[in-house]
Amino acid sequence: MIPLPRDRPFPPTDLNVTASLLAFLDFVQTTAVNKVAGLRESQAAATPIPSSPVMSPLGVLKHLTAVLRQHVQIHIGGLDLPALWDSADHDFEWRLGVEDTISSVIARFDEECAVTRLTLTGLDLETPIVSYGKPNRAGRLLVDVIQECARHLGHLDIVRELIDGTTGE
């Protein structure tokens, strides 16, 4: 299946800070999925950067799925869920298995995004949390999540351009 791009409206300017953060999280998540739109399976699994041999479009989406699980569900939401990465293998969640297709990786990402949205509904940005054994605030960690997702959009831009020449925003 070759995925089609999704509608991606830019967040409105009249939102409060919490609503703005959530809207931008939605925006960067949709942008990440759109970076895979139009690719064939072999292209979505391609790793065209020799110095980053596990960085593929699907690998980036798998990584972002793990980021959402760890930071939002486990740290902000306090849920007792298994992490989607392996602390002994820095590249674990970037690697693709035979079960990792465009459809399956996007479906897992979409599921994690939906659960993230539920976890963040009604979020008080000042809620104290503990992340990685240190005191933090929910809003501060949410900003980290948005930063992480947005940073990887740049990686997706580069990988996508190397794969098929497509450039984008």
Z-matrix of the N, CA and C atoms (Angstrom, degrees):
N
C 1 1.448
C 2 1.522 1 109.32
N 3 1.291 2 117.02 1 129.35
C 4 1.462 3 121.92 2 174.67
C 5 1.525 4 106.92 3 -98.59
N 6 1.342 5 117.07 4 113.66
C 7 1.471 6 119.18 5 -175.88
C 8 1.525 7 112.36 6 -71.62
N 9 1.322 8 114.06 7 148.38
C 10 1.456 9 121.83 8 176.47
C 11 1.522 10 109.32 9 -94.73
N 12 1.328 11 117.70 10 153.76
C 13 1.464 12 119.31 11 177.20
C 14 1.528 13 110.87 12 -66.53
N 15 1.316 14 113.92 13 149.54
C 16 1.469 15 121.07 14 178.56
C 17 1.524 16 109.39 15 -98.36
N 18 1.323 17 114.83 16 155.34
C 19 1.456 18 120.24 17 174.34
C 20 1.529 19 107.90 18 -62.52
N 21 1.332 20 116.18 19 137.72
C 22 1.460 21 120.22 20 -174.11
C 23 1.528 22 110.08 21 -140.36
N 24 1.336 23 117.09 22 74.11
C 25 1.467 24 118.36 23 179.93
C 26 1.530 25 110.69 24 -69.97
N 27 1.324 26 115.21 25 141.64
C 28 1.457 27 120.62 26 176.58
C 29 1.532 28 107.71 27 -71.53
N 30 1.339 29 118.23 28 138.38
C 31 1.470 30 119.79 29 -178.44
C 32 1.532 31 112.39 30 -58.11
N 33 1.331 32 115.96 31 140.45
C 34 1.466 33 119.55 32 179.33
C 35 1.529 34 111.70 33 -65.32
N 36 1.302 35 115.53 34 159.76
C 37 1.471 36 120.61 35 -177.32
C 38 1.525 37 113.45 36 -88.90
N 39 1.313 38 118.51 37 -7.02
C 40 1.466 39 120.30 38 -174.89
C 41 1.526 40 113.50 39 -99.27
N 42 1.321 41 117.93 40 21.12
C 43 1.459 42 121.54 41 -178.94
C 44 1.527 43 111.03 42 -90.90
N 45 1.331 44 116.25 43 153.04
C 46 1.459 45 118.94 44 172.99
C 47 1.538 46 108.75 45 -73.97
N 48 1.313 47 117.20 46 176.42
C 49 1.463 48 120.68 47 -173.41
C 50 1.533 49 111.65 48 -61.42
N 51 1.311 50 117.52 49 -46.38
C 52 1.469 51 119.58 50 -179.28
C 53 1.521 52 111.11 51 -62.69
N 54 1.316 53 116.72 52 -47.54
C 55 1.471 54 120.33 53 179.63
C 56 1.535 55 110.61 54 -63.11
N 57 1.333 56 117.45 55 -36.61
C 58 1.467 57 120.98 56 177.38
C 59 1.524 58 111.25 57 -63.57
N 60 1.320 59 116.71 58 -44.73
C 61 1.463 60 119.88 59 179.24
C 62 1.523 61 111.14 60 -61.55
N 63 1.328 62 116.58 61 -44.37
C 64 1.465 63 120.02 62 179.76
C 65 1.525 64 111.20 63 -66.48
N 66 1.333 65 117.26 64 -38.01
C 67 1.464 66 120.44 65 178.71
C 68 1.526 67 110.88 66 -66.51
N 69 1.332 68 117.07 67 -39.48
C 70 1.461 69 119.28 68 178.18
C 71 1.519 70 111.40 69 -70.70
N 72 1.321 71 118.01 70 -32.82
C 73 1.461 72 119.70 71 174.54
C 74 1.529 73 109.58 72 -62.52
N 75 1.324 74 117.03 73 -45.74
C 76 1.471 75 120.57 74 176.33
C 77 1.529 76 110.74 75 -59.08
N 78 1.315 77 116.38 76 -42.96
C 79 1.457 78 122.30 77 -178.19
C 80 1.535 79 111.49 78 -61.69
N 81 1.332 80 117.10 79 -46.89
C 82 1.471 81 118.73 80 -178.67
C 83 1.531 82 110.71 81 -71.63
N 84 1.330 83 117.74 82 -32.41
C 85 1.463 84 119.65 83 176.99
C 86 1.525 85 110.57 84 -65.73
N 87 1.314 86 117.65 85 -43.43
C 88 1.463 87 120.90 86 177.89
C 89 1.521 88 110.22 87 -64.81
N 90 1.319 89 116.78 88 -40.37
C 91 1.462 90 120.53 89 178.29
C 92 1.527 91 110.38 90 -60.44
N 93 1.327 92 117.44 91 -41.83
C 94 1.468 93 120.97 92 179.59
C 95 1.526 94 110.80 93 -60.43
N 96 1.315 95 117.41 94 -45.07
C 97 1.467 96 120.62 95 178.53
C 98 1.531 97 110.07 96 -65.00
N 99 1.324 98 116.78 97 -39.65
C 100 1.464 99 119.97 98 -179.88
C 101 1.527 100 112.52 99 -64.61
N 102 1.304 101 118.28 100 -23.51
C 103 1.471 102 120.83 101 178.21
C 104 1.531 103 110.86 102 -67.88
N 105 1.327 104 117.45 103 -17.63
C 106 1.464 105 121.96 104 178.62
C 107 1.535 106 110.68 105 -95.55
N 108 1.323 107 116.40 106 -15.10
C 109 1.464 108 120.69 107 -177.81
C 110 1.527 109 110.85 108 -57.81
N 111 1.317 110 115.33 109 133.78
C 112 1.450 111 121.69 110 177.71
C 113 1.523 112 114.84 111 88.09
N 114 1.321 113 117.83 112 -5.32
C 115 1.467 114 120.53 113 -179.94
C 116 1.523 115 111.20 114 -87.33
N 117 1.320 116 115.81 115 146.05
C 118 1.461 117 121.68 116 169.81
C 119 1.528 118 107.41 117 -82.17
N 120 1.327 119 116.72 118 165.68
C 121 1.476 120 121.75 119 -178.69
C 122 1.532 121 111.90 120 -52.72
N 123 1.327 122 116.22 121 -47.92
C 124 1.469 123 119.47 122 -177.50
C 125 1.524 124 111.47 123 -63.60
N 126 1.318 125 117.08 124 -35.45
C 127 1.460 126 120.64 125 178.31
C 128 1.529 127 111.17 126 -70.79
N 129 1.317 128 117.12 127 -41.56
C 130 1.466 129 121.13 128 -178.96
C 131 1.521 130 111.81 129 -66.03
N 132 1.327 131 116.62 130 -23.78
C 133 1.473 132 121.37 131 178.88
C 134 1.525 133 112.50 132 -96.55
N 135 1.328 134 117.15 133 -4.00
C 136 1.467 135 121.11 134 -176.25
C 137 1.528 136 111.50 135 -67.21
N 138 1.313 137 115.38 136 145.11
C 139 1.468 138 122.64 137 178.30
C 140 1.537 139 107.92 138 -123.50
N 141 1.325 140 118.00 139 81.96
C 142 1.457 141 121.54 140 -171.04
C 143 1.524 142 116.16 141 -81.68
N 144 1.326 143 118.57 142 -2.15
C 145 1.463 144 120.45 143 -178.52
C 146 1.530 145 108.17 144 -102.40
N 147 1.337 146 117.49 145 109.18
C 148 1.472 147 119.96 146 -176.43
C 149 1.529 148 114.08 147 -56.27
N 150 1.314 149 117.58 148 -35.29
C 151 1.465 150 119.92 149 -178.66
C 152 1.531 151 112.69 150 -79.60
N 153 1.314 152 117.37 151 -7.76
C 154 1.471 153 122.76 152 177.77
C 155 1.528 154 108.22 153 -131.28
N 156 1.320 155 117.64 154 72.96
C 157 1.471 156 121.10 155 -170.25
C 158 1.523 157 116.23 156 -69.18
N 159 1.321 158 119.39 157 -4.25
C 160 1.461 159 120.26 158 176.31
C 161 1.528 160 112.02 159 -112.65
N 162 1.332 161 117.56 160 1.53
C 163 1.459 162 119.94 161 -176.79
C 164 1.529 163 110.55 162 -85.85
N 165 1.323 164 114.16 163 100.64
C 166 1.459 165 122.80 164 174.92
C 167 1.525 166 107.32 165 -121.16
N 168 1.313 167 118.30 166 164.13
C 169 1.460 168 118.59 167 175.56
C 170 1.537 169 112.36 168 -55.61
N 171 1.330 170 117.03 169 -44.14
C 172 1.468 171 118.97 170 179.16
C 173 1.521 172 111.36 171 -68.93
N 174 1.322 173 117.59 172 -34.97
C 175 1.462 174 121.11 173 177.61
C 176 1.520 175 111.71 174 -62.60
N 177 1.330 176 116.44 175 -38.96
C 178 1.466 177 119.63 176 177.19
C 179 1.528 178 109.92 177 -63.86
N 180 1.335 179 117.59 178 -43.59
C 181 1.469 180 119.76 179 178.57
C 182 1.530 181 111.33 180 -63.48
N 183 1.330 182 117.08 181 -38.66
C 184 1.470 183 119.56 182 176.88
C 185 1.531 184 110.11 183 -63.09
N 186 1.319 185 116.47 184 -41.85
C 187 1.464 186 120.47 185 178.45
C 188 1.535 187 110.46 186 -62.00
N 189 1.320 188 116.91 187 -45.74
C 190 1.464 189 119.42 188 -179.95
C 191 1.524 190 111.84 189 -64.77
N 192 1.314 191 117.36 190 -32.99
C 193 1.465 192 120.87 191 174.37
C 194 1.524 193 109.77 192 -61.22
N 195 1.328 194 116.21 193 -43.55
C 196 1.473 195 121.02 194 178.85
C 197 1.521 196 111.16 195 -66.22
N 198 1.330 197 117.20 196 -37.37
C 199 1.468 198 121.30 197 178.17
C 200 1.526 199 110.25 198 -62.13
N 201 1.333 200 116.45 199 -47.48
C 202 1.465 201 119.74 200 179.48
C 203 1.520 202 110.95 201 -60.80
N 204 1.318 203 116.79 202 -45.09
C 205 1.468 204 120.25 203 179.37
C 206 1.535 205 110.52 204 -57.92
N 207 1.323 206 115.92 205 -50.63
C 208 1.469 207 120.47 206 -174.27
C 209 1.524 208 112.01 207 -66.40
N 210 1.321 209 115.84 208 -53.24
C 211 1.465 210 118.84 209 -172.21
C 212 1.520 211 113.38 210 -78.84
N 213 1.328 212 116.73 211 -42.66
C 214 1.469 213 118.19 212 -175.41
C 215 1.522 214 111.41 213 -86.07
N 216 1.327 215 117.06 214 -55.35
C 217 1.465 216 118.60 215 -175.28
C 218 1.532 217 112.43 216 -69.14
N 219 1.324 218 115.65 217 -48.90
C 220 1.470 219 119.66 218 -173.76
C 221 1.524 220 111.70 219 -79.59
N 222 1.343 221 117.41 220 -51.43
C 223 1.471 222 119.12 221 -175.57
C 224 1.524 223 113.62 222 -81.27
N 225 1.328 224 117.89 223 -53.66
C 226 1.470 225 119.43 224 -178.62
C 227 1.525 226 110.59 225 -74.12
N 228 1.329 227 117.54 226 -46.86
C 229 1.458 228 121.32 227 -176.61
C 230 1.519 229 114.72 228 -79.74
N 231 1.343 230 116.89 229 -17.53
C 232 1.459 231 120.77 230 179.91
C 233 1.515 232 113.97 231 68.77
N 234 1.329 233 117.19 232 21.53
C 235 1.459 234 120.38 233 -178.09
C 236 1.525 235 111.17 234 -81.38
N 237 1.298 236 115.63 235 145.48
C 238 1.457 237 121.87 236 178.88
C 239 1.526 238 108.47 237 -92.17
N 240 1.327 239 115.19 238 82.69
C 241 1.465 240 121.83 239 -177.83
C 242 1.526 241 108.69 240 -121.24
N 243 1.314 242 116.74 241 153.95
C 244 1.467 243 118.22 242 175.45
C 245 1.524 244 110.33 243 -71.02
N 246 1.320 245 116.35 244 140.48
C 247 1.468 246 120.78 245 174.21
C 248 1.521 247 108.23 246 -67.45
N 249 1.305 248 116.25 247 154.12
C 250 1.457 249 121.29 248 178.89
C 251 1.526 250 111.39 249 -100.53
N 252 1.321 251 116.61 250 13.25
C 253 1.455 252 119.69 251 174.72
C 254 1.501 253 110.29 252 -130.57
N 255 1.290 254 115.36 253 169.00
C 256 1.461 255 123.21 254 -176.84
C 257 1.522 256 107.20 255 -118.36
N 258 1.336 257 117.08 256 115.32
C 259 1.462 258 120.28 257 -176.32
C 260 1.528 259 112.89 258 -63.10
N 261 1.326 260 117.71 259 -19.54
C 262 1.465 261 120.54 260 179.32
C 263 1.531 262 111.86 261 -85.69
N 264 1.326 263 117.36 262 -13.06
C 265 1.463 264 121.62 263 -177.78
C 266 1.525 265 107.97 264 -132.17
N 267 1.312 266 116.47 265 98.35
C 268 1.467 267 122.78 266 -175.59
C 269 1.533 268 112.69 267 -55.69
N 270 1.306 269 117.77 268 -28.87
C 271 1.463 270 121.44 269 -176.82
C 272 1.526 271 113.96 270 -100.04
N 273 1.322 272 117.55 271 8.41
C 274 1.463 273 121.73 272 -172.94
C 275 1.524 274 113.02 273 -50.35
N 276 1.346 275 116.57 274 -54.92
C 277 1.461 276 119.14 275 -173.44
C 278 1.527 277 112.74 276 -74.89
N 279 1.314 278 118.50 277 -8.85
C 280 1.462 279 121.99 278 177.19
C 281 1.528 280 111.32 279 -83.81
N 282 1.321 281 116.28 280 -23.87
C 283 1.473 282 120.48 281 -175.03
C 284 1.529 283 110.54 282 -73.40
N 285 1.313 284 114.98 283 143.72
C 286 1.456 285 120.42 284 179.32
C 287 1.513 286 110.27 285 -102.89
N 288 1.323 287 115.62 286 139.57
C 289 1.458 288 122.00 287 173.28
C 290 1.522 289 109.29 288 -105.39
N 291 1.301 290 116.22 289 174.40
C 292 1.468 291 120.18 290 -179.55
C 293 1.529 292 111.66 291 -62.26
N 294 1.323 293 116.76 292 -24.99
C 295 1.465 294 121.04 293 -179.81
C 296 1.531 295 112.61 294 -79.54
N 297 1.329 296 117.06 295 -10.06
C 298 1.460 297 121.50 296 -176.12
C 299 1.521 298 111.22 297 -87.77
N 300 1.323 299 114.63 298 97.95
C 301 1.457 300 122.27 299 176.54
C 302 1.525 301 107.99 300 -109.41
N 303 1.316 302 115.76 301 169.59
C 304 1.463 303 118.49 302 176.09
C 305 1.529 304 109.80 303 -54.53
N 306 1.311 305 116.52 304 -48.83
C 307 1.468 306 120.58 305 -177.62
C 308 1.519 307 112.27 306 -61.57
N 309 1.329 308 117.16 307 -45.52
C 310 1.464 309 119.44 308 -175.77
C 311 1.526 310 112.02 309 -70.34
N 312 1.317 311 117.58 310 -40.18
C 313 1.474 312 120.16 311 -178.87
C 314 1.525 313 110.21 312 -69.17
N 315 1.330 314 117.16 313 -42.91
C 316 1.466 315 119.11 314 178.00
C 317 1.530 316 110.20 315 -65.94
N 318 1.317 317 118.16 316 -38.88
C 319 1.470 318 120.86 317 179.01
C 320 1.528 319 110.59 318 -61.88
N 321 1.334 320 117.82 319 -43.75
C 322 1.471 321 120.33 320 178.44
C 323 1.528 322 110.91 321 -65.27
N 324 1.331 323 116.52 322 -40.80
C 325 1.463 324 120.70 323 177.31
C 326 1.529 325 109.83 324 -62.28
N 327 1.328 326 116.84 325 -47.01
C 328 1.469 327 120.79 326 178.81
C 329 1.526 328 111.43 327 -59.61
N 330 1.326 329 117.09 328 -42.52
C 331 1.473 330 120.62 329 178.25
C 332 1.524 331 110.56 330 -61.16
N 333 1.322 332 116.74 331 -44.99
C 334 1.472 333 120.09 332 -179.39
C 335 1.527 334 110.24 333 -66.56
N 336 1.329 335 117.46 334 -37.06
C 337 1.468 336 121.00 335 176.50
C 338 1.530 337 110.79 336 -63.38
N 339 1.328 338 117.28 337 -40.92
C 340 1.466 339 121.02 338 179.61
C 341 1.531 340 110.91 339 -65.55
N 342 1.313 341 116.54 340 -43.65
C 343 1.470 342 119.78 341 178.22
C 344 1.524 343 109.80 342 -66.53
N 345 1.311 344 116.71 343 -37.45
C 346 1.466 345 121.17 344 176.59
C 347 1.517 346 110.30 345 -58.98
N 348 1.319 347 115.97 346 -45.72
C 349 1.460 348 120.31 347 -179.30
C 350 1.530 349 110.40 348 -60.55
N 351 1.333 350 116.71 349 -42.74
C 352 1.466 351 120.08 350 177.96
C 353 1.523 352 111.15 351 -64.16
N 354 1.319 353 116.72 352 -43.32
C 355 1.471 354 120.88 353 -179.67
C 356 1.524 355 110.90 354 -62.03
N 357 1.320 356 116.93 355 -36.04
C 358 1.461 357 120.70 356 -176.16
C 359 1.521 358 113.78 357 -88.21
N 360 1.341 359 117.59 358 -7.62
C 361 1.459 360 120.47 359 178.74
C 362 1.527 361 109.63 360 -61.58
N 363 1.319 362 115.71 361 126.87
C 364 1.455 363 121.25 362 179.89
C 365 1.516 364 113.82 363 75.05
N 366 1.315 365 117.82 364 13.74
C 367 1.464 366 121.98 365 -177.56
C 368 1.522 367 111.92 366 -61.26
N 369 1.314 368 115.88 367 130.83
C 370 1.464 369 122.16 368 168.49
C 371 1.522 370 105.38 369 -92.98
N 372 1.325 371 116.21 370 114.86
C 373 1.463 372 120.82 371 -176.20
C 374 1.519 373 113.38 372 -57.67
N 375 1.321 374 116.90 373 -22.82
C 376 1.470 375 120.75 374 -177.99
C 377 1.528 376 113.52 375 -89.85
N 378 1.317 377 117.30 376 1.29
C 379 1.462 378 120.52 377 -179.80
C 380 1.523 379 109.99 378 -57.50
N 381 1.346 380 116.93 379 124.52
C 382 1.463 381 118.63 380 177.36
C 383 1.524 382 110.62 381 -72.51
N 384 1.309 383 116.01 382 136.89
C 385 1.464 384 122.30 383 176.92
C 386 1.522 385 107.88 384 -136.49
N 387 1.306 386 115.06 385 171.71
C 388 1.455 387 121.30 386 172.11
C 389 1.520 388 106.68 387 -119.55
N 390 1.323 389 116.00 388 126.29
C 391 1.458 390 119.53 389 176.64
C 392 1.522 391 107.87 390 -130.12
N 393 1.316 392 113.59 391 127.03
C 394 1.465 393 121.27 392 -178.39
C 395 1.534 394 110.94 393 55.12
N 396 1.332 395 114.75 394 38.59
C 397 1.454 396 120.96 395 175.61
C 398 1.512 397 115.33 396 77.64
N 399 1.321 398 118.11 397 6.63
C 400 1.466 399 121.24 398 -178.09
C 401 1.523 400 109.72 399 -123.00
N 402 1.352 401 116.30 400 147.06
C 403 1.459 402 118.89 401 177.14
C 404 1.532 403 110.88 402 -64.82
N 405 1.308 404 115.10 403 144.57
C 406 1.457 405 121.36 404 -179.22
C 407 1.522 406 107.00 405 -154.36
N 408 1.321 407 116.74 406 -179.02
C 409 1.465 408 122.24 407 173.10
C 410 1.521 409 107.65 408 -122.27
N 411 1.312 410 115.79 409 148.05
C 412 1.467 411 120.50 410 -177.86
C 413 1.524 412 111.39 411 -56.75
N 414 1.322 413 117.21 412 -43.49
C 415 1.464 414 120.62 413 -178.98
C 416 1.513 415 112.81 414 -64.69
N 417 1.315 416 116.52 415 -37.55
C 418 1.467 417 120.00 416 179.01
C 419 1.520 418 110.82 417 -65.06
N 420 1.328 419 117.13 418 -41.74
C 421 1.452 420 119.93 419 178.83
C 422 1.533 421 110.70 420 -70.58
N 423 1.329 422 117.45 421 -34.08
C 424 1.460 423 120.51 422 176.12
C 425 1.527 424 110.34 423 -61.63
N 426 1.320 425 117.30 424 -41.43
C 427 1.467 426 120.55 425 176.64
C 428 1.526 427 109.65 426 -61.04
N 429 1.328 428 117.54 427 -40.14
C 430 1.474 429 120.70 428 176.38
C 431 1.530 430 110.95 429 -59.79
N 432 1.324 431 116.65 430 -41.49
C 433 1.464 432 120.97 431 -179.84
C 434 1.528 433 110.27 432 -63.15
N 435 1.326 434 116.98 433 -45.19
C 436 1.464 435 120.64 434 179.36
C 437 1.527 436 109.75 435 -62.92
N 438 1.324 437 116.77 436 -42.64
C 439 1.463 438 121.45 437 178.20
C 440 1.515 439 110.93 438 -60.58
N 441 1.313 440 116.97 439 -43.36
C 442 1.468 441 121.42 440 -179.77
C 443 1.529 442 110.80 441 -63.44
N 444 1.321 443 116.35 442 -45.85
C 445 1.468 444 119.97 443 178.85
C 446 1.529 445 110.77 444 -63.22
N 447 1.321 446 116.98 445 -45.63
C 448 1.460 447 120.73 446 -178.12
C 449 1.524 448 111.23 447 -65.49
N 450 1.313 449 117.27 448 -39.31
C 451 1.469 450 121.02 449 179.34
C 452 1.523 451 110.58 450 -60.58
N 453 1.308 452 116.14 451 -40.64
C 454 1.457 453 119.55 452 -178.69
C 455 1.534 454 112.98 453 -74.68
N 456 1.333 455 117.65 454 -15.50
C 457 1.464 456 118.96 455 172.64
C 458 1.529 457 109.74 456 -62.60
N 459 1.319 458 116.95 457 -35.91
C 460 1.457 459 120.48 458 176.56
C 461 1.521 460 111.65 459 -63.46
N 462 1.333 461 115.71 460 -40.24
C 463 1.464 462 118.85 461 176.16
C 464 1.521 463 110.55 462 -63.49
N 465 1.313 464 116.10 463 -42.49
C 466 1.463 465 119.43 464 178.09
C 467 1.530 466 111.56 465 -62.08
N 468 1.330 467 117.18 466 -37.85
C 469 1.461 468 120.22 467 176.83
C 470 1.523 469 110.81 468 -59.46
N 471 1.320 470 116.36 469 -47.58
C 472 1.463 471 120.87 470 -177.64
C 473 1.527 472 110.68 471 -65.17
N 474 1.321 473 116.33 472 -48.82
C 475 1.464 474 120.31 473 -178.51
C 476 1.529 475 110.08 474 -61.13
N 477 1.313 476 116.06 475 -44.78
C 478 1.462 477 119.81 476 -179.19
C 479 1.525 478 111.16 477 -62.25
N 480 1.322 479 117.38 478 -42.85
C 481 1.461 480 119.97 479 179.51
C 482 1.527 481 111.27 480 -63.50
N 483 1.331 482 116.77 481 -38.99
C 484 1.464 483 120.07 482 178.14
C 485 1.529 484 111.79 483 -68.36
N 486 1.324 485 116.91 484 -31.05
C 487 1.466 486 120.44 485 -178.08
C 488 1.519 487 111.61 486 -74.99
N 489 1.333 488 116.85 487 -51.23
C 490 1.471 489 117.55 488 -174.15
C 491 1.521 490 114.70 489 -136.87
N 492 1.326 491 116.80 490 9.47
C 493 1.459 492 119.73 491 177.46
C 494 1.508 493 114.96 492 82.28
N 495 1.330 494 117.50 493 -2.75
C 496 1.452 495 120.49 494 -178.97
C 497 1.518 496 110.27 495 -73.63
N 498 1.307 497 115.81 496 129.45
C 499 1.459 498 120.36 497 174.70
C 500 1.518 499 106.94 498 -114.82
N 501 1.282 500 115.53 499 158.43
C 502 1.468 501 117.74 500 -178.26
C 503 1.495 502 110.62 501 -162.87
N 504 1.276 503 112.84 502 -175.68
C 505 1.451 504 121.31 503 -177.92
C 506 1.507 505 109.53 504 -92.42
